[in-house]
Amino acid sequence: MGSPPPGLAGRWRRLFAGALDWLIINLLSTPFGWTTWQAAWDTGRGFWDGYTVQHVFTAGLVGFLYFWLLHSFWNGQTPGKKVFGIRVVQDNGAKIEAGQTAVRQAVASVFQWLCGFGLLLDVGWMIFDPRKQCLHDKAARTVVVYA
């Protein structure tokens, strides 16, 4: 592991980049996941209803492909990371490889499927880690740096 490489991206940038990426993923996956708009808005009760299982699966699949393909073939960046000026690299500073990206995203997906607790554990780890790594970064031996 060693000491952190220079230029580690800030925690807030990572958070906002991830939020922007998930907004994009949900916009891309929504037309394929919801069978009707009634599943999203319940007019009888007058509030937003939960996601259907079909939408969660579709968003998860689109999310996996989105992060895997973009990190692998777009300089370690997604649109969210590009907007916030950060990218994913190997922990030694080299360009991230497709297999490494698949491991990184598979571990992140498992944590996300564990509902709120898994996601909080994965992302929350970054708060106390001196290298600002989430658990999925540790599994794939990656860090997020300024682009």
C-alpha positions in Angstrom: 0.0 0.0 0.0 2.5 2.6 1.0 1.9 6.3 1.3 -1.0 8.0 -0.6 -0.1 9.2 -4.1 -0.2 12.9 -4.6 -3.3 14.5 -5.9 -5.9 12.3 -4.2 -9.4 13.7 -5.1 -11.4 15.3 -2.3 -14.2 13.4 -0.7 -16.9 15.9 -1.6 -15.9 15.9 -5.2 -16.2 12.1 -5.2 -19.6 12.3 -3.6 -21.0 14.9 -6.0 -19.6 13.1 -9.0 -21.2 9.9 -7.9 -24.5 11.6 -7.3 -24.4 13.1 -10.8 -23.5 9.7 -12.3 -26.4 8.0 -10.5 -28.8 10.7 -11.7 -27.6 10.0 -15.3 -28.0 6.2 -14.8 -31.5 6.6 -13.4 -32.5 8.8 -16.3 -31.1 6.2 -18.8 -32.7 3.2 -17.1 -36.1 4.6 -16.1 -37.8 4.1 -19.6 -36.8 0.4 -19.5 -37.7 -0.3 -15.9 -41.1 1.1 -15.1 -44.0 -0.6 -16.7 -46.2 2.3 -16.0 -45.8 5.7 -14.4 -48.2 4.6 -11.7 -45.3 2.6 -10.2 -43.5 5.9 -9.5 -46.4 8.2 -8.5 -49.4 6.9 -6.6 -52.2 9.3 -7.3 -54.6 7.5 -5.0 -52.3 8.1 -2.0 -50.7 11.3 -3.3 -47.0 10.5 -2.9 -44.1 8.9 -4.6 -44.1 5.1 -4.3 -41.0 2.9 -4.0 -39.1 1.6 -7.0 -40.3 -1.6 -8.6 -37.9 -4.5 -8.4 -37.7 -4.4 -12.2 -36.5 -0.9 -12.1 -33.9 -1.6 -9.4 -32.5 -4.5 -11.4 -32.4 -2.5 -14.7 -30.7 0.5 -12.9 -28.2 -1.9 -11.4 -27.4 -3.5 -14.7 -27.2 -0.1 -16.5 -25.1 1.2 -13.6 -22.6 -1.7 -13.7 -22.1 -1.3 -17.5 -21.9 2.5 -17.2 -19.2 2.5 -14.6 -17.3 -0.5 -16.0 -17.2 0.7 -19.6 -16.6 4.4 -19.0 -13.9 3.8 -16.4 -12.2 1.2 -18.6 -12.3 3.1 -21.9 -12.7 6.8 -21.1 -9.5 7.6 -19.2 -10.8 6.3 -15.8 -13.7 8.8 -15.9 -17.4 9.0 -16.1 -19.4 12.1 -17.0 -19.7 12.9 -13.3 -16.0 12.5 -12.7 -15.2 14.6 -15.8 -17.4 17.4 -14.6 -15.7 17.4 -11.2 -12.2 17.0 -12.6 -11.3 13.6 -11.1 -10.5 10.1 -12.4 -9.8 6.5 -11.2 -6.3 5.1 -11.5 -4.4 2.1 -10.1 -3.0 2.7 -6.7 0.5 3.0 -8.3 -0.8 5.8 -10.5 -1.0 3.8 -13.8 -4.1 3.7 -16.0 -6.9 1.5 -14.7 -7.5 -1.8 -16.6 -10.8 -3.3 -17.7 -10.5 -6.3 -15.4 -9.6 -4.1 -12.4 -12.6 -1.9 -13.3 -14.9 -4.9 -13.4 -13.8 -6.0 -9.9 -14.2 -2.5 -8.6 -17.7 -2.2 -9.9 -18.7 -5.7 -8.9 -17.7 -5.0 -5.3 -19.5 -1.7 -5.4 -22.6 -3.4 -6.8 -22.6 -6.0 -4.0 -22.5 -3.2 -1.4 -25.3 -1.3 -3.2 -27.5 -4.4 -3.2 -27.1 -4.6 0.5 -29.5 -1.6 0.6 -28.6 1.5 2.6 -26.2 -0.1 5.1 -23.9 -1.6 2.5 -23.7 1.6 0.6 -23.0 3.6 3.7 -20.3 1.2 4.8 -18.6 1.2 1.4 -18.7 5.0 0.8 -18.4 5.9 4.5 -15.1 4.0 4.7 -13.6 6.8 2.7 -14.1 9.3 5.5 -11.5 7.5 7.8 -9.2 6.1 5.2 -5.9 8.1 4.7 -5.9 7.2 1.0 -9.6 8.3 0.7 -10.5 4.9 -0.7 -13.9 3.3 -0.5 -14.0 -0.5 0.1 -14.6 -1.1 -3.7 -11.4 0.9 -4.3 -9.4 -1.2 -1.8 -10.7 -4.5 -3.5 -9.6 -3.3 -6.9 -6.4 -1.5 -5.7 -7.5 1.8 -7.1 -7.5 5.4 -6.0 -9.4 8.5 -7.3 -7.1 11.4 -8.2 -7.5 14.9 -9.7 -7.6 14.6 -13.5 
